[in-house]
Amino acid sequence: MSSLSELDCQRLAPITANEAFQALLVDIRERAQREEFDQQRYISDDVIERFKELGVYRALVPTRFGGEQRSPMEFCEMVEEISAADGSAGWVASFGMNPVYLAALPRATLEKLYANGPDVVFAGGIFPPQPADLHDGGFKVSGRWRFSSGCKGASLIGVGISPKNGETLGLPRLAVMSSEKVTIEETWNVVGLIGTGSHDVVIDGVVVPEEWTFVRGGASNLDEPMFRYPSLSFATQVLSVVGLGVARAALDYLSGMASGRFSVTGAPALADRPLAQMQMAKAEAELRAARAWFYEAMEDAWNSVVAGKPVSIEQTNLLRLSSTHATRVSAEVARTAQMLSGMTGVYRDNPLSRFVNDTLVITQHAFMGDMTYQNAGAIFFGNKPLPGYL
């Protein structure tokens, strides 16, 4: 058990305060502008290596395994800053939350997983769960899984399986294996978050020992505070915060270009137009308000965890609702910035086009759908949400 207390964890300097981290953000922003990540459809290997060096993938790993055991707020703030440099890079960095998933593995397996250090890069292709026969103390895994974000740079891959015993299927599990056992088929051909490399993974008859599998949504085998925080909510938050970072970048870009943006009709510069000033102020207010609620809900739940109290249904509901709200507001803000830019913002080489497309893709994620509002509303009325929401 780690001797590092939660208070000590909070006193760690932010990862983003590191000069090398800030230099990396400048590099990512420049390379994103050159469309490097979009053209190759994945985040370059050297960026992933620098993420590892700077602590992105060990941020949430318990200190007992050599990690930094940071809080969910610290992690999301880091992902948000990366996302302001490039949405795809932020999305891939967000999977540094993998210790929350992997904590459901047996402790002996976790010891092996982190035997060579805490900087494990994990990617998952969870859906659809594929039937897997019992085989020599494990499961024989075959199939194809979509939306495996970050798989090009991962050392470990997890895929969804349904254990098969005759004609009976057991509870869905995640089977974890070395990326060397997986074939990646580059099928990711989309309008936004292009650089995430969310390709298909294909597996043909790999036997995964049972101790390298775990029930999806199963209880954690670790007892650090992070593993008492609502895992599904956190999986949502690390993606929602990407939108907040991208929307921030959109407003900053618009502000930077506005003073020199003159109309072909002879109208005043964009920054001097009363309507543009009003719309800019409203967008700024909406983004800051959504961000404030997002982190407020997170901090409230985390305070309960640290105090040894269970996170309530009401708190969890606000985690989910504030995440979807942040995602929707981010997309609206990015679109507002593009509209204010006029025709300049529709060119492919204009960052605003990428910002808009990236934020819109986030709104399409299953975690951010309209069902969030239905489930949240049900709880507000004292009713039960649909299964899987909490």
Steps between C-alpha positions, in 0.01 A plus 500: 500500500629843411625734771413805291190664644225663297614839629851428371354412159323834484827680569676358198581768247258486204633304206418799284735724701798312361688708240552189289125441503430854382760459225325181391169685478659757268635217285164321491319819401742567214484143372121496521490818295715326236240218505763242591270306730198525272688388192647192665185444711681442828708688754868459418704252702741763628210695653378186680853444630516855630161454667649199677812690605298792635261288706177499302459124526617464861296791637227273640711191567527426875828586666539133596568437129720806454224734386402846620148427626357839402143616540237486222501881481875514443475240228215674319674838519803341334289345222326834452830680439617236253165526321539876463813418298328223303176314564625167370810516718282579802266212418787253484653641819165454674552125492756552769190436713550129425599410860133551590406223256797275569453509878238227458778257403630272777772660711756241391430592137537870578840431656608342172341775293700771678814292555696709250364835616176697520504653150266247341321614183166323470234511228172318487256372242206418723207474260350277387588229755596187308420143618813331638526126576663371818845365410785375723418714801417803292297621205565457130447845355413579139317782332502863397451801725443858390589842640832394655631852561876522543559138400794595274703615801382249760704224660191328641164443332176406670201360312145417604405133519199298611628175656328205336411177679304288257215720383516721808677838499643635824535859615699715254869517586802689374788284382840666525798403286817632345446718194732263312216246492264742331460606137399861441291573191501870418129566455479840676373730223309780671451877507636577846742365760672349201834468675366271773562195282177339619544209263368143513697237687483143372595190701516144376498224758711655776466314831483747788546356851202561725713706740557748217126560464249679720126564510421837345377724777623255762628608838854633529763284665686812614400722792653839419247788494496520118347153484203608712415782260214413255686333215240544225466868582876543486521319166250760376676797656841432347336522157274798574796704616655464155214713368565766762863521392417521131233766556752703702740481206225615264424814700868579546561462127205723414617765744848493351381544144215744562689829523648456154190350338351756261195451283513514120197729527696760697329422828695552827749240618332200663620604846327840457156368401244526786320178399827305489598641839169388648522151350860461614405598855206257506716215371766576759242506779335175387831316475623621838169413665493149354862445601439627853206263553696211349782539753267592786309172464826310477650663807184446703502127425875475563465669839253228597743230388791648694280534808421129480138557400322333207427719200123542495267437207431874490872580479557241230207636304659846502830352381327351197276797425775760532716294264238487227423867554868591468523301176198671345608849609852442366364411157275808498789726602732363233230547238437857618871577458494360148189697404651824628810439289297518178624313195849480647386227737377259234840429343646161589830655603329734746515359855139599561383233257684235698376638831138483387529149357679368807239636742213370288643148497516503881126572514442181300656276765255264672585648842381843385168409340157644572434201726713681757229762530225241529685310772597816686142625487371168632727532804393861558140372517598224744479222242760241401721558194552240231755225577860598431459873561651509846 
